[in-house]
Amino acid sequence: MNHLPGLDLLRAIAIVWVMLFHSFLVGGLGADFAWLSRFGWAGVDIFFVLSGFLIGTQVLQQLQRSGSVELGGFYARRAWRILPAFAVVLALYVFFPPLREVPGLQPWWQFATFTMNLLIDYERNPAFSHAWSLCVEEHFYLVFPLLAWVLARRGSMPRFLALCAAVVLGGIALRAATWLHFAAIDPPRNWFIEEIYYPTWMRLDGLLMGVMLASLRVYRPQRWERLQQHANACLIAGALVCGLAFWLFRERTGLLANTLGWPVLSAGFALLVFAGAGRRSLIGRRAVPGMAWLAAISYSLYLSHKIALHLVHLWLEPALQGSRVMLFLGYALAVLMLGVWIGSSAMRDQDLTLVDDLRACGIRLLKLGMPLPFDAAIVSNRPSPYCSPRSSTDTLPPSTPFTNFRPIIVVLPARAGFHSPSRGFLPVQPQVWSLPRCRLRSEIRSRRRARSLRRAARSTN
């Protein structure tokens, strides 16, 4: 999927909103700015809708093209994207207890198996509890490709819509029954968090709305384009629906909020994501400076921001008590620095391994002036208007179209052109396509096998 400024903006808003909400850990934003963080928990629901839409689009497009899902490749891509940074932050929480925002932490294996959201004792072990949303997403990644494959083989549009309605209505009924049961017995624990807010089966609305958008985009592209002509109207409608949802959430732990509030809120965010998934709306037409970068590091920020808030609260707050502005800047800077460090350190070893593999295949790197990243692009010697570097080590101009797939590595075969007696080096214009890093390793193995077969053929001849 092409780089979309509207989705970057929504992702950046979501991560900032979540971090503002968690400022209660360090005393909050103060009475004058409490409105900024009141509904900050809803940032997670924006992430759910975005995940449902983006992952749903990837899986459904593959099903539409080939009729099957490459489960190994899908799970490998998800693991490559999620596990390195998650492992770094989990190690910090487990082996360095002073870094925790609160002392109590669930057993490490619950985080490693992504079951923490189902087993947590929130009163005693709330440290790193924001990993609950990662557990929900991991469960989605595990089940959705299989479910989509089954529906694509035997399903139809009426069956799909019936399933969606059943999930929404079943969630409403399940949350209502759970709320009424625990409100009646009122156990001495935070049953709202443990029984309603964290469990995966209670939080499917946002993911479902995203998948419905993906289905519309993949299987009804003409209708998608017609609706995109009214993207600004959808943007306004989404804001109004979100306003209705926040009115329902006046009492966040109440019955009305936890029955009707979640599907209404998810529908509002789905309208915003729809508006951001094109280039006709106000949020999708033009990139807001800095939002793409913030969106790119949002995952590592989400994982590590509580540690940063805690450390600043311990070390800097006593010295900066008289200046709320400086204290806020200190929190913001610490969160950004730790998030960037987590993201870069989690990928460093894998980047070096990837470079070694590429060089072993005789593939040279094209310098881009950026770190080695999550995605890659393979360049072949086929005519294309993308670029024409003078050699395989030239730096690409920033205006090159495929630099929008950031961050990327561009690799080039060793012989990227030929020498002319009269004109010197004449490059072969390469063709570029986006390729996940796990697929890059598959490409490397394919090249090695092909080279071995060619050598074997020559030896037999």
N, C-alpha and C positions, 0 to 999 in steps of 0.2 A: 504494500500500500504506500502511495506517495506520501511525502512529508506534508502534513496538514497543519497550518498555523492555529486553526481553531481548536483542534484537539490538544495541541501543546499548551494553549492558553488555559483550557479547562483543567488539564493535569497540573499545571503550575498553581492555579487557584486552589485546587484540591489539597495539594501538599502544604501550601501556606496556611490554609484554613485549619487543617488538622493540627499543625504545629502551634497555631494560636490557641486552639482549644486546649491543648496539653500544657499551656502556660499555667494552668491551675496548680501544676506541680511545684512551681516556684512563686506562688502568690498571686498569679493572674495578671491581667493587664491594667487593673485599677478600675474604679467605678466609671470613669469617663470613656473607657474603651472596651468595656465588658461586652458590648453589643457585637464587637468583631469576633469574639470567640464563642458566643452563646451557642450557635448552631454549627460550630466547627467540626463536630463529630460527623456531619453530613459529607465532609470531604471524602471519607471512605466510600460512601455510596456513589460518588462520582467515579472513583476508581473502579468500582464493581461494574458500572455501566460501560465504562471504557474498555475494561477487560472483556466483558461479554461481546462487545461489538468487534474489537480488534481480533481476538482469538477466534470468535465465531466466523468472522470473514475469512481468516486463513484456512480454517478447517472446511468450511462450506465451499470455498473456491476449489480446494483440492478434490472434494467429493464431486463437485460438478464437472471437473476436468477428467478425472480418472475413475470415478465411481468408488474409490477406496481412500483410506487415510493411512499415510505412512506413520504408524504409531511410534516406531522407534525414533525416527527423525523428529517428530513432534515433541516427544518427551525429552529427547536429548537437548533440543533447543530451549525448552522451558527450564531444564535443570541448569544448562550453561548460563542462562540469564539470571536465575534466581539464587541458586545455591552458593556460589562463591561469596558474595557480599553477606548473605544470611549466615554462613558459617563463621565469617570473621566477627560479626556482631555477637552471635551466640557465644563464641569463645570469650569475648570480652565480658559478657554477662556472667558466664560460668566461672572463669578463672580469675577475674578481678572484681570481687564483690564491692569494693569502694566505688566503682563506677556506676553501680545501680542507683536508679532514682529512689527506690525503696529496698529494704534488705531482702524480703522474701521473694524466692524465685521457684517456679515449678521445676520438677526434675528435667534434666537436659533432654532425656529421650523423648519427652512429650513434644518438645520443640523440633527435635530431629525427625520425628515421625508425623509432624503436623497434626497432632491430636490435642494440643494444648487447649484449643478453644472448646473442646468437649469435656475436659477433665479438670479444668482450673479451679482452684480454691482461691477465689478473688480476695477474700478478706485477709488471708495469710500470705499469699504469694502473688502480688500484683505486678512485680517487676517484669519488664519486657512483655506486658500483657497486650500491647498493640500488635504483637505478632498474630493475634487471633484472625485478623483479616487475611494474612498470608495463608493461614490454614484453610480458610474458606476458598481462596483462589486455587490452592493446590488441589483441593477436592474437586473443584470445577474442572481443572485441567485433566484430572485423572478420569473423570466420568464422561465429560461432554463429547470428546471425539468418538467414543464407542456409541453413545446414545445417538449422535448425529448420523453415524454410519448406519445404524439400525433404521432410523427414521427415513434416511435417504433411500434405502432399499425397499422398504415396505410402507412408507408413509405417503401422505398427501397433504395438501394445504388444509383441508378441514380437520384432519387428524392432528396436524401441528398446532392449529389454533385451539383445538379442544384440549391438547396437552398444556398449552400455555395458560388457558383459563383454569385448568385443574390445578396447576402449580400456584397461581395467584390466589384462588379461592381456598385451596387447601392450606396455604400459608396463613391466610386470614383466620381460618377456623382453628388451626393449630395454635397460633399465638393467643387467640382469644381464650381457648380452653386452658392453656398453660397459665395465662395471666390470672384467670378466675380461680384456678386451683390454688396457686401459691399465694394469691392475695387473701384467700380464705384461711389458709393454715399459717401464713406469715412465719416461715422458718427463720431462725436466727443467722441468716447469711444473706449475701447480696444475690438473691435469686433472680432479679431482673437481668443482671449481667450474665449469670451462669446458665440460666434456663431460656432466656429470650434473645438477648442481644448478641451473644457470641456463637451459639450453635449454628452449624452450616445450614441445616434444614429450615431455620428461621429467617435466613438472609439471602434467599434466592431471587428476590424481586429485581434487584439491580442487574444481576447477571442475566436474568431472563430478558429484561428489556433490551439489553445490549445485543443478545442473540437474535431477538426479533428484528432489530435494526439490520443486523448482518444478513438475515434471511431475506429481507426486503431488498437489500443491495445486490445480493448474489443472484437470487432467483426471479426478481422482478426489476431488472435494471431500468427498463423504460419508465415504470411507475416511480422508481427512485428519482430519476432525472426530472420527471414532471413535478414531483413534490419539492425537489431542490430549488425549483424556480420560486418557491414560496418560503425559502429558508429563513428570511427575516421574520415572517409571520410565525413560523415555528419557534424562533428564538424568543419572541415576545410571549407566545403561548407557554413555552417552557418556564419562563420567569414567573408567569402568573400561577401556573400549576405548582411550582416550588413555593411560592408565597402561600398558597392554600395548604400545602403540606406543613410548612412551618407554623401555620395557625393551628393545625391539628396537633403539632408537637409543642404546644404551649406548656403542657405538662409531659415531659419527655417519657416518663415511666408510666403514664396513664394508659387506660384500656383503649381509648379512641386512637391515640397515637400509635399504639402497637398492633392494632388491627388494620385500620385503613391507612395510617400514616405512611407505612413503608411502600406499598405499591403506588400511592399517589406521588410520593417523593421520587421514586425511581422513574415514574412516567415523565415527570418534569425534567429530570436530568437526561432522560433519553431524548427528549425534544431538543435540549441544548446540545447534546452530542450529535444529533442529526444535523443541526444547523452548523456545527463546527466541522462536520465531515465533508463539507464542500467548500467552494470558494465564492459563493454568492452572498453569504451572510456577512453581517458586520464583524463577527469574530473570526470568520474564516477567510476574509478577503485579503487581509494584510497581516503580516507577522508583527507582534508586539516585541520590541527589543528586549532580549534577556529571557523571554518566556521559553524559547526552545531549549536553552541551556538549563534552566531551572527544571523543565520537564524531564530532560535527559538524566538529571541526577536525583529525581524525585524518589526513586526507590531507595537509594542509599540514605537520603535525608530521612525518609520515613523510618528506616531501621534504626538510625543512630541519634535522632534528634533529642530523645529523652536523656541520653548520656550527656550530650553537650549542655542541655539546659541544667542538668544537675551539677555539672562541674563549674559552670559559671556561677550558679547560685552559691556554691560553697566557697569559691575562690575570689570572685570579683564583687559580689553583692555587698559585702561589708565595706569595701572601699568606695563603692559608687552609690551608696544609699541616697545621697543628696541629689543625684542626677538620674531621673527616670529615662531620659533620652539616651544617655551614655550606656545605661544598663541594658536598655532594649537593643542598642547597637551591638553591645558585647554578646548578648544572647544570639542575635542574628548571625554575627560573624563566626561565633563558635560552632553553631549548627552547620553553616555552609562549609567551614573548613573540615570538620569531622566527616560530613557527608561526602565531600570530594575525596578525602583520604581513604575512606572505606571503599568507595567505588574503584579507585585506582589500585589500591593494594590488593583487592580481591581478584583483579584481572592480570596483575603483573606477571606472575609465574606462567599463566596460560599464554600470555602474549609472547613470552620468550620461546616457549615450546612451539607455538605456531610459526614464528619466524624460522626456527631451526627446520621445521618440516618443509616450509616453503623453499628454503635454500637447498635442502637435500634433493628437491625435485628440479633444481635448476631454474627456479622462478625468482625473479628479482622484484624488490619492493619499489613502488613509485612513491617518492617522498611527498607527503601531504602536510607536513608541519603540524601533525596532531597525533595524540597517543593511539596505539593500536587498540581496536575497539571490539564491540560485540558482533558487528556484522562485517562482511567482506564483499568484495566484488572481484570476479575473475574477468580478465581481459583476454579476448582471443584475437587472432590475426584475421579478422573479417572486416570488410569496409563498413564504416559507420561515421556519422557526422559528429560524434561526441568530442573527440580531441585528436590532436596529432603531435605528441611530444617528440622532440628532436632526438631523444635517447631514452633508454629505459630507466634513467634515474633523474629525469627532469621533474621539477615541481609543477604541479598542475595549477592553472589560474583559478582563483576562487569562483569565477563565474561558470565553471564547468558544470553542466546539469547534474551529473551524478554525485557531486559533492553535497547535494541536498539529502542524500541517504546517510546522514551523519549519525554517529561516527563510522567511517568505513576504512578498509584497507583496499587499495587498488594494487593488484599484482599484474605483472606483465611478463610474457615469455622473454627469454634472454635475447632473442633476435627479434627486435620490434621494427625492423626496417631493413633497407639495403643501401649500399653506397653507389652513387653514380659518379663517373669520372668528371662530368661537367658540373653537376649540381651538388655533389657531396652526399651527405646522409639524407635519404628519403624515407620518412617513417611510413609504416602501415597503420592506418587509422584503426584503432581497436574498437571492438564492440563490448559494451559493459552491461552487466546485469547484477542486481543485488543478490547476495548469497549469504545465508546464515553461516556462522563459523563452523558449526558441526557439519554442515553440508560441504564446507571447504575441505575438511579432512577426508570426506568421502571422495571428493574430486581428486585429492592428492593420491589416495589409494588407487583410484581408477587409472590415473596417469602411470603409476608405478606398474600396475598389472599390464597395461597396454605396452609399456616399454619392455617388460619382460617377455611378452608374447612376440613382439617384433624381433627381439634378440634370438628367441628360440626358433622363430621361422627362418632367420638368416643362417643360424647354425645348421639347421637341417638341410637348407639348400646348398 
